[in-house]
Amino acid sequence: MSWPVLWAGVLITALLWPLAWPGELALRDMLVLDSPALSPAALGTGDLPARNAPQDGLLALLGTFLPASWVARGLILAGAAAGAAGAIWLARLQGAGRLSTLASLTLVLWNPFVVERLLQGHWSLVIAGWLLPLIAAAGLSGRAGVAWLAMWAASLTPTGALFALATGVATGRGRRWPTLAVGVACSLPWLVPGLLGGGSASAESAAAFAPRAETHVGTPGTLVGLGGIWNAEAVPASREAGFALAGVLLFALLLTAARRVPAPLLWLAGIGLGGAVFAWLAPGVLSWLVAAVPGAGLLRDAGKLTVLALPAYAAAAASTRTWAAGLVLALALLQVPDAPRALAPLAPQPVAVDGSLVALADGRDVLLVDEPPLVRRADGAVMLNPLGKALSTVESGALVVDGVLVDAPSPRWMSARSAWESGDLAALEQMGVGVIVDGGRIVETAAGPQPRGPGLILLAVWLLIPAGVWLARRR
C-alpha cells in the first residue's frame, strides 16, 4: 500500500471517526433517520423549493429496506475516498513527488470548508466539494465517463450539482456540450420543480447567510482559507483562536505555484473566490439577485462558492517542491488543528419519533400546528424536528435569524393554519391535509396521501443516469 493511500486513511479516520457510533445523524441541518418518509417534500415536489433533492428522496427510498442513516454514512465515507483519489490523480498530472502528493491530499480532505460545513450539517455539500478535484482530474485527462459519474454523485444536492457542472464544463476540453447535457440531467430532480413552482428567496436571506470574518484575518482572509460559514456555532474553536492565519499563509504559498496550475482550474478559483468576496463587498447586489431571479437563492450562502477553488488549490499544492510542499502540508493541518475534536458532535444520536403518529398518518400530509422546526438534543445541540422527516408534513419553511424573518411561511401552510384556526376541516381536506396535530389533540380528515408520482419519476431518471453514461461511453 502506497504512502498517499495510507495518509488518506489516517486523515479520513481522524475526521469521520464520530460516524462509527450507533444512532441516527442529527446535527443542525443534518437529520437522517433510519426510516425517513418518502414524502413529496423528500422528492422535491412539496411546499418548499427542492433544496434537498434528490438527496432526501434517495435516502427515503433506500430507507425502506436499509437504515438510511448508515447509507448516509457510507456516502460520506465514499465521498472522502473519492476526494483522496482526485487529489492523488491531480498530483500525478502535475508531476508531483511523494511529499507534494501528500500536501495536495491533505489540503483536499482537511480544510475549514469541510469541517465547518459538516458541523452545520451540510454533509452532501461536503461530498460534492470532495468530488470536484476528481471531476477536474478526470476532465483534464480526457476521462469523460469518470467525470460524468462524479458529477452525478455530486448532484445529491442542488448546489453540488451546479459546482460539479461548472467544474466538468471548465475541464471537459472537447466534450463540453455532452458534459453540459449530463450536468443538466443530474439537476432535473430540483430544476423541474423549481421551474414549475417558480419563487425566489428574500433579500434578507443574503444578509443572514453572509460570510463571517474569523479572528485576525478579516472576511477576505477567511474566504481564501476556505472558511467563513455564517453560523458562528459551527466554527471550530481553533479558528476563533487565530489559526485562520495559517490559511492566509497557505494561500500566499499556493500563489507562488499558480503559474503551474491548469488555466481552467484558475478560472474556477477566480469565480469561486471572486464571487464570495463580491457578495461581501456588494451585499445589496446579492440581495437583489436572490430576491429577483428565481433559483438564485441557491447561492445566497455565498461562502459556499469558495469550494470551487479546491481543485486549483490541490493542483498548486501538488506543484510545490521539497520544503515548500512540507510547509503546505503543515499549514493545511494548522488551519483546523482541532478538527477531530471539533467534529465530535457529528456522533449519531438516539432520536425519538412517535411511532403511533407515523402509523396513524400512513403517508397522509400532517399539519403540525405548534411544533417548532428546531429542537435540542440531549447535549443541548440544535437539530431539526424529527417529525419533519418521519412524516409527510405541510411545510412551513419559515426561518427567523437573529429576530429577522428571513424566509416567510409557505402559502399552503398559512392557508392550512388559517383553516384550522377557523375550524374549517372541509378546506383542510381540500388542501390535502389528512391529519392535524395541535398539542395533544389529533384530528383526521378524509384526505388521502398526496401524489408522489412526479417526484418518483424525477428520482428514477436521476438514478438511471449512470446507466446512460455507461451506454454513451460504450457507443
C-alpha positions in Angstrom: 0.0 0.0 0.0 1.4 3.4 -1.0 2.1 6.3 1.3 -0.7 8.6 -0.1 -3.3 5.8 0.4 -2.1 5.3 4.0 -2.1 9.0 4.7 -5.6 9.4 3.2 -6.8 6.6 5.5 -5.3 8.5 8.5 -6.9 11.8 7.6 -10.3 10.2 6.8 -10.3 8.3 10.1 -9.3 11.4 12.1 -12.2 13.4 10.5 -15.0 10.9 10.3 -14.5 8.8 13.4 -17.7 10.0 15.1 -19.8 8.4 12.4 -18.9 4.9 13.7 -21.2 5.2 16.7 -24.7 3.9 16.6 -27.8 6.1 16.4 -29.1 8.5 13.7 -27.5 11.5 12.2 -28.9 14.6 13.9 -26.9 17.9 14.0 -28.2 21.3 12.9 -29.3 21.0 9.2 -28.4 17.3 9.1 -31.2 14.9 10.1 -31.1 11.4 8.6 -33.5 9.0 10.3 -33.2 5.3 9.7 -36.6 5.3 8.0 -37.5 8.7 6.7 -40.8 9.3 5.0 -41.0 9.0 1.2 -42.9 12.2 1.1 -43.5 14.8 -1.7 -41.1 17.1 0.2 -38.4 14.4 0.2 -38.9 14.0 -3.6 -38.6 17.8 -4.2 -42.3 18.3 -5.0 -43.5 19.6 -1.6 -44.5 23.0 -0.4 -40.9 24.5 -0.5 -38.2 24.8 -3.1 -36.4 21.5 -3.8 -33.3 22.3 -1.8 -32.7 18.7 -0.7 -33.5 16.8 -3.9 -32.6 14.1 -4.8 -30.7 13.5 -1.5 -33.8 13.1 0.7 -35.7 11.1 -1.9 -32.8 8.7 -2.3 -32.4 8.2 1.4 -36.2 7.7 1.9 -36.3 5.2 -0.9 -33.3 3.2 0.4 -34.6 3.6 3.9 -37.5 1.3 3.1 -35.1 -1.7 3.3 -31.8 -0.3 4.8 -31.1 2.1 7.7 -30.8 5.4 5.9 -28.5 6.9 8.5 -25.9 4.2 7.6 -26.5 4.8 3.9 -25.6 8.5 4.5 -22.5 7.5 6.5 -21.4 5.2 3.6 -21.9 8.1 1.1 -19.8 10.5 3.3 -17.0 7.9 3.5 -17.2 7.2 -0.2 -17.0 10.9 -0.9 -13.9 11.3 1.2 -12.3 8.4 -0.6 -13.2 9.9 -3.9 -11.7 13.2 -2.8 -8.5 11.4 -1.9 -8.4 9.7 -5.3 -9.0 13.0 -7.1 -6.1 14.7 -5.2 -3.7 11.9 -6.0 -4.8 12.0 -9.7 -4.3 15.7 -9.9 -0.9 15.4 -8.2 0.2 12.9 -10.9 -1.0 15.2 -13.6 1.2 17.9 -12.0 4.2 15.5 -11.8 4.2 15.7 -8.1 6.6 13.8 -5.8 5.6 12.0 -2.7 5.6 14.9 -0.3 3.8 17.2 -2.8 1.1 14.5 -3.3 0.6 14.2 0.5 0.3 18.0 0.7 -2.4 18.0 -2.1 -4.2 15.2 -0.4 -4.2 17.0 3.0 -5.5 20.2 1.5 -8.4 18.5 -0.2 -9.6 16.4 2.8 -8.7 18.6 5.7 -9.8 22.2 5.3 -12.1 24.7 7.1 -14.8 24.3 4.4 -15.1 20.5 5.2 -15.1 20.9 9.0 -17.4 23.9 9.2 -19.9 22.5 6.7 -20.0 19.1 8.4 -20.7 20.9 11.7 -23.5 22.8 10.1 -24.9 19.5 8.7 -24.2 20.2 5.0 -22.8 16.7 4.5 -23.9 16.3 0.9 -22.3 19.6 0.0 -19.0 18.4 1.6 -19.3 15.2 -0.6 -19.7 17.5 -3.6 -16.6 19.5 -2.6 -14.5 16.4 -2.2 -15.6 15.3 -5.7 -14.6 18.5 -7.5 -10.8 17.5 -7.7 -11.8 14.1 -9.1 -14.1 15.8 -11.7 -11.2 18.1 -12.6 -8.6 15.4 -12.9 -10.9 13.2 -15.0 -11.8 16.1 -17.3 -8.2 17.2 -17.8 -7.2 13.6 -18.5 -9.9 13.1 -21.1 -11.8 10.6 -19.0 -15.2 12.0 -19.6 -17.1 8.9 -18.3 -15.4 9.2 -14.9 -16.0 12.9 -14.7 -19.7 12.4 -15.6 -20.2 9.7 -12.9 -18.5 12.0 -10.3 -20.8 14.9 -11.4 -23.8 12.6 -10.9 -22.6 11.7 -7.4 -22.0 15.4 -6.6 -25.6 16.2 -7.6 -27.1 14.8 -4.4 -27.6 18.4 -3.5 -28.6 21.2 -5.9 -25.5 23.4 -5.1 -23.3 20.4 -5.6 -24.8 19.8 -9.0 -24.1 23.4 -10.0 -20.5 23.3 -8.8 -19.9 19.9 -10.4 -21.4 21.2 -13.7 -19.1 24.2 -13.7 -16.0 22.1 -13.0 -17.0 19.5 -15.6 -17.6 22.0 -18.3 -14.4 24.0 -17.5 -12.2 21.0 -17.7 -14.1 18.9 -20.3 -12.0 20.1 -23.2 -13.5 18.6 -26.4 -16.6 17.3 -24.5 -18.1 20.4 -23.1 -21.6 20.0 -24.7 -22.1 16.4 -23.6 -20.8 17.4 -20.2 -23.3 20.2 -20.0 -26.1 17.8 -21.0 -25.1 15.4 -18.3 -25.0 18.2 -15.7 -28.5 19.4 -16.7 -29.8 15.8 -16.5 -28.3 15.5 -13.0 -30.1 18.7 -12.0 -33.6 17.6 -13.1 -34.9 16.5 -9.6 -34.6 20.1 -8.3 -34.6 22.0 -11.6 -38.0 20.8 -12.8 -39.9 21.6 -9.5 -38.1 24.9 -9.4 -39.2 25.9 -13.0 -42.8 24.8 -12.3 -43.1 26.3 -8.9 -41.1 29.5 -9.5 -40.4 31.5 -6.4 -37.3 33.2 -5.1 -35.6 33.9 -1.8 -35.9 37.0 0.3 -33.4 39.8 0.2 -32.9 39.5 3.9 -31.6 35.9 3.5 -28.5 37.1 1.7 -27.5 39.2 4.7 -28.4 36.3 7.1 -26.1 33.9 5.3 -23.3 36.3 4.6 -19.7 35.1 5.2 -18.2 35.7 8.6 -14.8 37.1 9.4 -12.7 34.9 11.6 -10.1 36.1 14.1 -7.2 38.2 12.8 -7.8 37.7 9.1 -11.0 39.6 8.2 -13.6 38.3 5.7 -11.3 38.2 2.6 -8.6 36.3 4.5 -11.2 33.9 5.9 -12.6 33.2 2.5 -9.2 32.5 0.8 -8.6 30.0 3.6 -12.0 28.3 2.6 -13.7 29.3 5.9 -16.2 31.8 6.9 -19.5 30.0 7.4 -22.3 32.3 8.5 -23.1 30.3 11.7 -20.6 31.0 14.5 -21.7 27.9 16.4 -20.4 25.7 13.5 -16.9 27.1 13.7 -14.1 25.1 15.5 -12.5 26.8 18.5 -9.1 27.0 16.7 -10.5 29.3 14.0 -11.6 31.8 16.7 -8.2 31.4 18.4 -6.3 32.8 15.4 -5.4 29.7 13.4 -7.2 31.1 10.4 -3.9 33.0 9.9 -2.5 29.6 8.6 -5.0 29.8 5.8 -3.8 33.2 4.6 -0.1 32.0 4.7 -1.2 28.9 2.8 -2.9 30.9 0.2 0.2 33.1 -0.3 2.4 30.0 -0.6 0.0 28.4 -3.2 0.1 31.6 -5.2 3.8 31.0 -5.9 2.9 27.8 -7.7 -0.2 29.3 -9.5 1.7 29.5 -12.9 1.9 25.7 -13.0 -1.9 25.2 -12.3 -4.0 24.4 -15.4 -5.9 27.5 -16.6 -9.4 26.1 -16.2 -8.8 25.5 -12.6 -7.6 29.0 -12.1 -10.7 30.3 -13.7 -12.9 28.2 -11.4 -10.9 29.5 -8.4 -11.3 33.1 -9.6 -15.1 32.6 -10.0 -15.5 31.0 -6.6 -13.3 33.3 -4.5 -14.2 36.3 -6.5 -17.9 35.6 -6.2 -17.7 35.1 -2.5 -15.7 38.3 -2.0 -18.0 40.2 -4.3 -21.0 39.1 -2.2 -19.2 40.5 0.8 -18.3 43.8 -0.9 -21.7 44.3 -2.6 -24.3 42.7 -0.4 -27.0 44.8 -1.9 -26.4 43.3 -5.4 -26.6 39.8 -4.0 -29.8 40.7 -2.1 -31.4 41.9 -5.3 -30.3 38.8 -7.2 -31.7 36.3 -4.8 -35.0 38.2 -4.5 -35.5 38.9 -8.2 -34.0 35.9 -10.0 -35.7 32.5 -9.5 -33.2 29.9 -8.3 -30.6 32.5 -7.3 -31.4 31.7 -3.7 -29.2 28.6 -4.1 -26.2 31.0 -3.8 -27.4 33.2 -1.0 -25.0 31.4 1.2 -22.1 32.9 -0.8 -19.4 31.3 1.3 -20.1 28.0 -0.5 -18.6 29.4 -3.7 -15.1 29.2 -2.2 -15.1 25.4 -2.7 -14.8 26.0 -6.4 -11.1 26.9 -5.7 -10.4 23.5 -4.2 -9.1 21.8 -7.4 -6.8 24.7 -8.1 -5.5 24.6 -4.5 -4.9 20.9 -4.9 -3.0 21.4 -8.2 -1.0 24.2 -6.7 -0.1 22.2 -3.7 1.0 19.3 -5.9 3.2 21.7 -7.9 5.2 22.8 -4.9 8.6 21.1 -4.2 10.8 20.0 -1.3 10.5 22.3 1.8 7.5 24.2 0.3 5.5 21.0 0.0 6.1 20.2 3.6 5.1 23.7 4.6 1.9 23.4 2.6 1.1 20.2 4.4 1.8 21.7 7.8 -0.3 24.8 7.1 -3.2 22.8 5.8 -3.3 20.9 9.1 -2.8 24.1 11.1 -5.9 25.7 9.6 -8.0 23.4 11.7 -5.7 21.6 14.1 -8.6 20.6 16.3 -10.7 19.1 13.5 -11.0 15.6 15.1 -12.2 17.1 18.4 -14.4 19.7 16.8 -16.2 17.1 14.7 -17.2 15.0 17.8 -20.8 16.4 17.7 -21.3 14.6 14.4 -21.7 11.4 16.5 -25.1 9.9 15.8 -27.8 10.3 18.4 -30.9 8.4 19.6 -33.8 10.1 18.0 -37.3 9.6 19.4 -40.3 9.6 17.0 -43.9 8.9 17.9 -44.4 5.6 16.0 -48.2 5.7 16.7 -48.5 9.1 15.0 -46.5 7.8 12.0 -48.8 4.8 11.7 -51.9 7.0 12.0 -50.7 9.4 9.3 -50.0 6.4 7.0 -48.4 8.7 4.3 -51.0 11.4 4.6 -50.0 15.1 4.9 -49.8 16.2 8.5 -50.3 19.8 9.8 -48.1 20.3 12.9 -49.7 23.4 14.4 -47.3 24.3 17.2 -44.3 22.0 16.6 -41.0 24.0 16.5 -38.9 23.5 13.4 -35.8 23.1 15.6 -35.3 21.1 18.8 -32.5 20.4 21.2 -30.5 17.2 21.5 -29.8 15.7 24.9 -26.4 17.5 24.9 -28.0 20.9 24.0 -27.0 20.9 20.3 -29.6 22.1 17.8 -31.2 19.6 15.4 -34.2 19.6 13.1 -37.5 18.4 14.5 -37.6 14.7 13.6 -41.3 14.8 12.8 -40.5 16.8 9.7 -38.5 13.9 8.3 -40.6 11.0 9.7 -43.9 12.3 8.4 -45.2 13.9 5.2 -45.9 17.4 6.6 -47.4 20.6 5.4 -44.1 22.5 5.3 -43.9 26.0 6.8 -40.3 26.8 5.8 -40.4 29.9 8.0 -36.9 30.9 9.1 -36.0 33.5 11.7 -32.4 34.5 12.1 -31.4 36.9 14.9 -35.0 38.0 15.2 -35.4 38.8 11.5 -37.9 36.8 9.4 -35.6 35.6 6.6 -38.0 33.1 4.9 -41.8 33.6 5.1 -44.0 30.6 5.7 -45.2 28.8 2.6 -48.7 29.8 1.2 -50.1 26.3 1.8 -49.0 26.2 5.4 -50.5 29.7 6.0 -53.8 28.6 4.4 -53.9 25.4 6.3 -53.2 27.1 9.6 -55.9 29.7 8.9 -58.4 27.0 8.1 -57.6 25.1 11.3 -58.0 28.2 13.4 -61.4 28.8 11.9 -62.4 25.2 12.3 -62.8 24.6 8.5 -62.0 20.9 8.2 -63.5 20.8 4.7 -61.0 23.3 3.5 -58.2 21.3 5.1 -59.4 18.2 3.4 -59.5 20.0 0.0 -55.9 21.1 0.6 -54.9 17.5 1.1 -54.3 17.7 4.8 -55.2 14.3 6.3 -54.1 14.8 10.0 -53.8 17.8 12.2 -51.7 17.7 15.4 -52.3 20.6 17.8 -50.5 19.9 21.1 -52.1 16.7 22.5 -55.1 16.9 20.1 -55.1 14.9 16.9 -57.8 15.4 14.2 -58.2 13.5 11.0 -59.9 14.4 7.7 -60.8 12.2 4.7 -57.9 13.4 2.6 -55.6 10.6 1.4 -51.8 10.7 0.6 -50.6 13.3 -1.8 -49.4 12.1 -5.2 -45.7 11.1 -5.3 -45.6 10.1 -9.0 -43.9 13.2 -10.4 -41.1 13.2 -7.8 -40.6 9.4 -8.1 -40.2 9.8 -11.9 -37.6 12.5 -11.5 -35.8 10.4 -8.9 -35.9 7.4 -11.2 -34.5 9.4 -14.1 -31.7 10.6 -11.8 -30.9 7.0 -10.7 -30.7 5.9 -14.3 -28.0 8.5 -15.3 -25.1 6.1 -14.5 -26.6 3.6 -16.9 -26.9 6.3 -19.5 -23.3 7.3 -19.1 -22.2 3.7 -19.5 -24.2 3.3 -22.7 -22.9 6.6 -24.0 -19.3 5.6 -23.4 -19.9 2.2 -25.0 -21.2 3.9 -28.1 
